[in-house]
Every structure is written in structure tokens, then in C-alpha cells.
Amino acid sequence: MAERNGGRVPTDLAVIARDIGSLLLMEAGLMTLSVLVALGFREFHAALGFLVAGGVTALAGGLANRRFADAPEPKMKHGMVIAAGGWLMVAVFGALPLFFTAWLTPPAVMDAFVPAAADTSSWEPIGVGGTATLSSLAYFRDPLHAVFESMSGWTGSGLTMAIHEPSLPRAVQWWRSFIQWVGGVGVIVLTVSILSRPGSGSYALYRSEAREQKIHPSVVSTVRTVWKLVVGYTLLAFATLFVAIRASGSAYAESLSLGETAWQALNHAMTGLTTGGFSVTDNSIATYGSPLVEAALLPIMILGAIAFPVHYVVLRDRSPRELARDLQTRWLFALLGAGVVVLSAQNVASVPVVSGAFATESFLSFPVPLLDGAGLDAVRDSTFQWISAMSATGFQSAPIGDWVAGAKVMVVGAMVLGGAAGSTVGGIKIVRGYTVARGIAWQFSRVFLPKSAVVTARIGDRTLDRETMEREFGEAAIVTLLWLVALVVGSLVLVNVAGPEFGYADALFEVASAQGNVGLSSGITGPSMSPLAEGMFVLNMWIGRLEIIPVLVFVRAVLYGLNP
Amino acid sequence: MSWGVNWKASVGLLGVGIKYLAVTMLVPLVVALVYGEDIWVFLVSMALVAGVGVLVERVDPDPDLGPREALLFVSLAWLAAAAIGTVPYLIAGYNTASTVGLQTGSIGALTESVINALFESMSGFTTTGATVLGEISTDRHSHALMMWRQLTQWLGGMGIIVLMIAILPEVAVNGAQLMESEAPGPELQKLTPKIAETARALWLIYFGFTVVYIAILYGLHVFGMAPNMDLYNAVAHGFTTLPTGGFSPEADSIAAFSAAVQWVVIPFMVVAGVNFALFWHVLRGEAEIMLKNAEFRAYAGALAVVTALLAVLLFRGAAPVIELGGATQGVTENSLRQAAFQIGSLLNSTGYATADFAQWDTHAQILLMFAMFIGGSAGSTGGGVKIVRWLIVGKAIRRELFTSAHPDVVQPIRLSGSVVDEDAIRGIMSFTLLYVVLFAVSAVFLSLDAARIGTQLTMLESTSASLATIGNIGPGFGRLGPFGSYLFFPDTSKLLMIFLMWIGRLEIVPVLAVFISAIDAR
């Protein structure tokens, strides 16, 4: 046995292991909580699976936590490594409930999860131990699929290995939504307290604590505030969705019982608000085929794309004007509006080229000038998908794989940029894009000034001196460059391993979606994809969620340690 | 309106340059005399261009350039050169079937022919090598006109501004500022105290390499190892190898010549991607400066690694057996030669080809695309992002990782032993990002614009068209392959690509700086 904090276990490692251990303990708590859900729905195999997973996670977390209990308080330099390592470990252990449930549930019981009303003629049977089942739960017997699903959940991505979500046990449906919801809170905490350092582009919830050396107090107070906001908004979203689904009047919605409606509204509220994108319906939001449900989801997704510090100020001061005062929120609305218009124009123009991508019958009961049924459907799909992409939610209401390459590439643009830093979106974030653009223009305007000239730059309502501007620009530029490099490399790998029916635009789309934690799919992602690509996506989702740098710091720390 | 810049001074100086550009048309004139071709094309062109030069000069007969005027001058000089370069194309092909000849049949035909000629000329001066010529042969176009096409690349290679500084005293006064704006790469190395001498040294090295190269090519012909490499071809290719140009009067590019010629072309293409200032040190007996240069080492390393990878792919059968290039599967010499040639050509933005790599498999094409992104060295004649920029971006990223964990530590970035200025690092970041964004946005535009006229581009075609023009490379993939043509693009796309070649050659900065300072000044 190595001595504590001395000899073979360096202090830094002890600090990091202790904190990741406590994260795992919390996760074990979440799993135990989910056992109640499984019991409530009388899914005893799933309950056992969650219990075992919780036990294993608690054991691993407890060991690390107890063994290094007297390690010193973590400092800022540990923050990034804890965040990156923590996210990875939480995702790996989060796969256990899926994995254990899949192995502990007998095939006959799995079959019972397939809804009786579902048309299963096109479903692919999955072989399990000599027999076959139609339940997508069986996919999680493959550990890679389970880890993929868990990483997709914890990072709020929404790409899924469960092709037919309704055929999953309720407990697993719940777990997928729940980890997106908790992961969403986690990422807000991450960006507003741990990654928020001078020049990081993201800003602190409480200014005074931004430069604090100890991270625990800052994290704890952030969690307390964010928690209330998220719970409140989720309840609001739940009520809205519940009413929207009941009132939509589509054949599918009519067939739902009151309890089922509530269940779907709850899950979609949780994953929509935290811009995760997991769904409990077979074809995501397209299942409802309802303009009303889509319209109800738009404000929920947009709420999730606004920085939480801004929500906090708006609610605290009861002044919606704060929304307009915030640079990122202003740009978010401008980009959402402009993108909807441009993408709609592209898709309306492409209606004759892509047959079958858009419905032919108008969803409105009255005629609209200039647009026929397909054109209207193109506008409706473009609106929903653009907002879903930019807010990194990933709810899908249209077969994007059938769109023309130009439209796909536009959506890639939205997924790369993302929404406001300090929310649950992915991508490089608006504030970074703005800093980069501003910094480049600023540099050129200085070409003719002497080096000693006093120059300032404005970003939003902050006036930055030369040094701060240079620092912020440098950080934003590096993250953006790394982001693009990872995107290009990833898509080049993917286009080589994906099937011949997918072009480069599809590959680019899929990688941008994974790395931007969006979850829209052009059709490449699924249990039959190549394991290499699947493993790569796990990596893409991980580095995307942490904005790359912390992951690289983590890798560097693993290789060389934390000391200079 | 002042726009914060004394544009008359810049334009006046432009006149001087245009006047001298008329003189260079003596070369095709001589070719026309030798081959007994129509000399009037070039006589008329010379007179026209000289006249324009004299007229423009009178805008400001005694130009006095400040920094803004210098940047404007450099930006305009490349536009003017490209515009002047169209004159022989337009006149020689006047109302014939030539795609670059002036067509007066209709407004549409007129604009299309002018845009085509401008595309070809810009592609020449910026040493891109993308063509809209349609049929490339000396039977179809005169020997003289094809030689003019080659000559534009040679003039553009080392930089027309550097050439002007070297020979025109009135330009040399503001030489340092001018050269800084034109020089490929982030910073200018002054070799001598007087900038005109530096410019002269660079042009002499360039000239020297060209002469030696032509002599070797023609020597091969004389000794019977290169039947097709007659004096005309030797000179023509001499004009487009050292400037990393890529134009060839042969439709089959270098595939028209023997393996011996191909092996000779490779080292000279490699040389063209090296910082020419390093050769100056070598000539002074300081070879170790070259060997210790970080960029040179990275360049050599990149060439070796990518070539080896490609050779393995080719050896294992990445290329279908087609007429040109011969079989590579299981053939060591040809695999090596094809790999070394294509990488030597694309990595530093030359654009020659000895095989139709547009028909290779996806893996090989993606490797080539990767090579195209690297670019030559700063201070070479090559285009692209440039190796030194990638080196510094890489080092800046590594530093960022370190300072993320240790915000209090100050760590300078060093290259070849010396500290790199922080301003330069940020400049490089801006450049690289702008380059990538422009590349991506242009690729989308090209694809949409082609769809507008009913042509569907593949993703590989649209991205390679964008990359090949902004990087001054030339050939792309698909229909834009080394033996393909950019002719089918709509006019608007061609205009965009002309713009891309222009700012790609000037490395974006002068053009943008002029725009932005003009806006600020208002």
C-alpha cells in the first residue's frame, strides 16, 4: 500500500481522485433514486440492474473518496482535470445501469416492453443468447453501445443507440432523460464556475468569485442557484408540453392515455430544457406530426440556449430588459431569426430536387401566398431544425438525411457555432465567435497604428484594454481552431468508415452534431455503425462538452503530471 | 472623399509597373517570330498596355507612399497585373472559338469571355494553375500565347512587387513596407541593409535556379532521355516550376514526359517550396542556418512522411490503371515516383500532375487534400497556409494547455531558437482562422451557385475548388482534376475564385487592412 499523499501517490492525483470519487458517489445516489422509478413501474429486472450498477459505482467512488479523504482542497489548476476526468468517469459508470439491465432482463420480458400498438414490421430483430427480441434494450448488451448512450446523455448530445425508444423499459427511458437533465446542470456549473477564468470567454455567475482559488464554495453556490432555475423551468416546460400534446389533436396524440401523455411531456421537458435531445418516442418529435407540439418546444429550447447567469439576473431583477442588454442573447435571437429565413429559403428552393423530404399537403387549413404544401412544410421543418441545431437540443422533426448538401452544411454551421456560453448548448458558443470576429477586425484596424498606441476594444458592455483583448482573442481563436481541426479530422475518418450511401456532407453533419452535443442525425449513427466511428463519437461528445482544452489538459496531466 | 488614403499616389505608381509589364511581352513576341506566328497580337498588346501605363502614371507623376498607400498599391498591383495579363488572351482569341478570346456576339458572351480571360490571367500571376482554357495545346493556341501563359506565372512567382523593388528605384524607396505586404509568410527577413539589394538577391537566386533547371531539362532532351522535352517545353516548364505555378502547354501536364524528366522536376518543385532567403545563406557558406531552420526541417519532414504514406497506398493499389501514369500496384519505382511527384506538386501548391489523381481512391485523395492544406514555406513561392504558421499555431496551442493549468507562468514561444513576437502570433491566429472560414464559406457558395445553374457539385469538388484557388494550388478533384477544367463554373463562381486567388496570394492581410482602414477613416 502506498502512503497517503506521499511517496507513490502524488498530491495532485490524490486531490483529483478524491473529487472524482465524490462525483461517482453522487451518481450512485442518482442510480438508487432511479431504482424507485423502476419499482414504481414494476420493472423488477431493471430495478435489480440499477441497484447493482449503483452498488458498483458507490464502491468505486467511495474507495477513491475515502482513501484520499485528507487530500488538500482542490485549486484552480485541478479544476479542468477534475472536470474532464470526472465527465469521462461519470459517463463510463453511467453506462452500467443500461448494461446490467440489458443483461439481467430475460428476452421474454424484453419483448413485453415493445408497445402492443406499435407497427413493428420494419423493426430489426436483435439476437440475444440464442433467441431474438424486438426491444431496443438488447442493444445495450454491447458495452460500447451502453457507454455511447451514457456519454450522449451526460453530455446532453442526444444521439442514440436505442433505435426504438418506446421499446425500452420505463426505468431506462427515465435514466436517459435524467442524466441529460443532471448533465445539463453540470455543464452550467462547469462553464460558469470552473472554466470561467480571465480570458475564457465564459463569464462568472458571481463576479467576486471568478478568480477564487478554491473551487468548492464557488461550485456549491452555483449549483444552488442553477438548481432552482432548472427545476422551475422544467415544471413550466412540462405543463406547456402536456397541454400542447393533449390539444394537438393528431391521431398519435389521441391514442395516448393521460399517464402516457404526462410521461412523454415530463421526459421531453427534461431533455428539451437542458438541450439534450433524447426522446421517448420512436421518431423523436416527428412522431407527433403536430405543428402545435413543435411550436411549444421552440421556446423551451431557446430558454435552454440562453446563458443561465442572464436568466438569473432577469428573474432576480424581474426585468426582461436584461435579455436585450446581454450581447450573447441579442446575437442568439438575431442568428436564430436569420438562420430560419436562410435555411427556409434553401429548403423551399430544393423542394423539386428532393422528393419525399417534405410533406406535400399543407398543415394549415388556409392557403398561404407563394408557398404550396411542400413549401410550407419546408419552412416548418427548417424553423424547428434550425432552432433545434443552434440550441444543440437535437430534437428531430424532419428527415435531414434527405435534404440537399447545401442545407446540411448550413445546419452544420449552426451546430458549430451553438448558442450562448453559460447555458447547456454545444459548439464554440456565440461569445467566442464574436470575440474571434471582433479580434480579427481589431487587429487589422491597428495595422497603421504605432505599437505603443493606447487602444481599447468593446465586447458587449465591457471595455477591454489591450492585454485583456489579446488574451481573450488568443483563447477564443485557439478553441475555435482546435474545434475545426477536430471536426475536419473526425469527418474524414467517418467518411471512410461509413457506408457508401453516405457522402462527405453527411459525415461532416454527423461529427458536427456529436461534437456540438446536438444529437441531430443524418442517419449514420445507430447500433450497426462501425465500432471505430462509435468510439470516435464518444470522444467527440466528450471533448465537445468540455470545449476541448480541459480534455487536452487532462491528457497532458495524465502524461506529464500537473507541475510545470 | 478621402477614405484615409492618398489613392492617387498608389495608382500613379501602378502606372510605372504597368508600363514595364508591357516590356515583358517581348518574350512571347520573340516566340512568335521564331515560330512564324502572328506577331501583331503581341505588338498591339504591348502598345495598348504601355499606353495605359503612361496614362495611369499621370494620375500622380511623383507618387509619395505612406504605409496605407503602400498596402493599397500592393493590393491593386496584383489586380492590375491580372487585368493587363488578359490583353493577349482577349486579342489572340478575338471572336474565335477560344474560351478566353474576346467574344462580341452578345453581352452574355462578352462578360463570360472577359471573366474567363481574367480567371486565366489571375491564375497565372498568382501561380495558381487553375485553368479555363478548354483545350490546352499549341495547335489550338499559338506557341507565343501559351508562352505568355507560362511567363505570367514566372513573373508572379517571386512577387511582382519584389521584382519592381529590385529594378525600379522609385519603388525601392518604400520597399520594406511593400515587400512586407507581399511576401508570403508572416515576417520578412531582411538579408541586406538595403531592401533593394535583398529583392535583387532573391530574384537572382530565383533566376539562377530557373536557368539551371531549363539547362538540365534541355540536356535530358539532347542526350535522348526526354524526346518530348524540346527547347520550347524546357523553357515553358522552367517558367512554371520554380514559381510553384503548375501551368503546362501540354494537356497531359508532366505525364507527357519521360520518367527521367519527372524525377528531375521533383527536386525543383521541392526547392520552390523552400524559403529563398535560406538559399542566400547557403550561397554565403552558411549551410547550417538552413539545416537548423525549424520551418525547413518541418517542410522536409512533412514531405517525407506524406510521400511515404502515399507511396504505400499506391503500391497497395489506390490508383486504377489508366492511360496516364501507368500501373503502380506492386511497382516500387512508379509508386514512389507518383507519390513523390504528386506530393511535391500539391503540398507546396505547384499543381503539376503525372497521373489523374482525381481517379484515385478516397483514401489517397484525402491524403492529397491534407497535403494541400499544409502549403509551402514562408518566403518561398508557394501558397497555402504555410508551414511556419502551422508550427506557431501548434506551439501556441501547447502553451495554452500549459497556461490553463498555470495561469501565472509566462512562457514565450520560440522558433529556431528565437522568441516569436506575441503580436505576430495573434496575427497568425487571425490569418489561419480567416483562411479556414473563407475556405469553408466559399465552398458552400460554390456549391450553391453551381446548383443554381443546374450543376450538382460533389462535396469533394466544391471544397477542393475553394481550397485550390485560395491556396493558389490549381487542380482539385472530380471534374477539377489535374486534367480537368474550371470552365463549367458559372460566372459568379469564377469571380469569387478570382477574388480567392487574389487574396490568397496576398495572404488576405493587405486587402482587408485597406478595406477596414478605409471604413474606419470615414
Chai-1 contact restraints between the chains, C-beta under 6 A:
chainA,res_idxA,chainB,res_idxB,connection_type,confidence,min_distance_angstrom,max_distance_angstrom,comment,restraint_id
A,K77,B,A405,contact,1.0,0.0,6.0,A-B,restraint_1
A,G406,B,S447,contact,1.0,0.0,6.0,A-B,restraint_2
A,G406,B,L448,contact,1.0,0.0,6.0,A-B,restraint_3
A,V409,B,V444,contact,1.0,0.0,6.0,A-B,restraint_4
A,I440,B,S430,contact,1.0,0.0,6.0,A-B,restraint_5
A,Q443,B,S430,contact,1.0,0.0,6.0,A-B,restraint_6
A,F444,B,L512,contact,1.0,0.0,6.0,A-B,restraint_7
A,F444,B,A513,contact,1.0,0.0,6.0,A-B,restraint_8
A,F444,B,I516,contact,1.0,0.0,6.0,A-B,restraint_9
A,S445,B,I516,contact,1.0,0.0,6.0,A-B,restraint_10
A,S445,B,D520,contact,1.0,0.0,6.0,A-B,restraint_11
A,V447,B,A513,contact,1.0,0.0,6.0,A-B,restraint_12
A,F448,B,P67,contact,1.0,0.0,6.0,A-B,restraint_13
A,F448,B,R68,contact,1.0,0.0,6.0,A-B,restraint_14
A,A477,B,M429,contact,1.0,0.0,6.0,A-B,restraint_15
A,A477,B,L433,contact,1.0,0.0,6.0,A-B,restraint_16
A,I478,B,I397,contact,1.0,0.0,6.0,A-B,restraint_17
A,I478,B,E400,contact,1.0,0.0,6.0,A-B,restraint_18
A,L484,B,V436,contact,1.0,0.0,6.0,A-B,restraint_19
A,L492,B,I366,contact,1.0,0.0,6.0,A-B,restraint_20
A,G503,B,M459,contact,1.0,0.0,6.0,A-B,restraint_21
A,Y504,B,M459,contact,1.0,0.0,6.0,A-B,restraint_22
A,A505,B,M459,contact,1.0,0.0,6.0,A-B,restraint_23
A,I549,B,S404,contact,1.0,0.0,6.0,A-B,restraint_24
A,L552,B,L401,contact,1.0,0.0,6.0,A-B,restraint_25
A,V553,B,L401,contact,1.0,0.0,6.0,A-B,restraint_26
A,V553,B,S404,contact,1.0,0.0,6.0,A-B,restraint_27
A,V553,B,A405,contact,1.0,0.0,6.0,A-B,restraint_28
A,R556,B,L401,contact,1.0,0.0,6.0,A-B,restraint_29
A,P564,B,H406,contact,1.0,0.0,6.0,A-B,restraint_30
